[in-house]
Amino acid sequence: MTEQRKAIAYTRVSTDEKAILELSPEAQRIKVTAHADRSGLTIVEILTDEDESASTLNRPAMSELLTHIDSGRIDAVIISKLDRLTRRIKDFKSLLQRMRKAKRADGGQGVDLISSAESLDTGSDTGQIVFEVVDSMSQWDREVIGERTSAVLQERKAQGRTTGNPPFGYAVGEGGVLIENEREQAILKRVAQLREQGKTWQIVADTLTAEGVRTRRGTAFSKQGILKVAKGAGVE
């Protein structure tokens, strides 16, 4: 007999949604429990964020969920609907990518995401398409940002204007073509990792300083300094 997947159920309701019966934590629990029974899942814990918006991942129960995902002790996360996790594409992408890299309780790779309303299970062959789309979107984002910034630099050069400093994470190569700066790209990746863990901008700056990471000028990053370069690179 195949061992059932171990899952964490996550529910969320914002202050504005509390009057909507079908979005109540109890209604969500009923939905995920029923779906888990149909899907052969064992729910080991149900986490709930109350009065919490979907505009940020910095929520108490969400932080617990991320800890579970990284623990290697679960196989899946089950929700009643995708918007219970987040309504932001960027956050959804980061969550999926984090789950894909995580170790599973059964020894495999990649924690599955299961959503009742959308009949989504990333552990299925069809569900794997979601990961492929997210990977494509991430690559497309990087290429579009690079092409757009290169175009701006080329236009300024054509007009006889100084190109100035390239955005953080990039350098200006021959002919004004924008190329990635490996050191700065690594810093941005580290910042994104810390933000995914729910760290505040001040903690991000302090962590980089403790790790010996410095700005282009060789100084320590301040809260405002890291916020500026991160926002410019699309890291939130």
C-alpha positions, 0 to 999 in steps of 0.5 A: 500500500502506498504511503499517504503524503504528509501535508500542511494545510494553510488557511488565510482570511483578511479583515475585509473577508471575515464577513464572507462565510465561504472564506471563513477559516472553518469553511476553508478547513472543511474544504481542505480536509475533504480534498485531502481525504479524496487525494490520499493526504494526511494533514499533520497540521492546519495553519491559519492567518487571521486578519492578514492581507495577501499583499505580503508573505510576512504573516505569522502562519505563513512564516511557520509554513515556510519553516515546514517547507524547508524542514524536509518533514512534509510532502505537500501543502494544501489550500482551499484556493490559490489566493489564500497563499498570495495574490501577487505573481512575484510572491507566488513564483518565489513560493513555488520555486522554494517548494520545488527545491525543498526536500520531502518527508518521503525522501524525494525532491519538491514539496507539492502544492495542492489547491482544491478550488483549482484542482491543482496538484503539482505532484501530478504530471499536469501540475508539473506544467505550473513549475515549467510556466513559472520557470519560463516567466522568471527567465522572461522577466530577467531577459526583459529587464536586461533588454529594456535597460540596454535600450535606454542606455543605447538611446542615451548614447545615441543622443550624446548623453552620459549613460551614468551608472548602470542599475545594480546587478549590471555593468555596461559592456562594449557598445553600451550593451548591458551585461550581468555583474556576477557579484551584484547578481549574487547579492540580489539573489541573497536579498531575495532569499532573505526577503522570502524568509520574511526578513525586514529590510533592516535585518537584510541590511544587517545580515549583508553587513555581517556577511561582509557584503559591501556596496560598489563604493566599498561601504556597508549597506544601509536599510535605505541603500539595500531597499533602493537597489533591490526595488530597482531590480524588482526584488520586494 
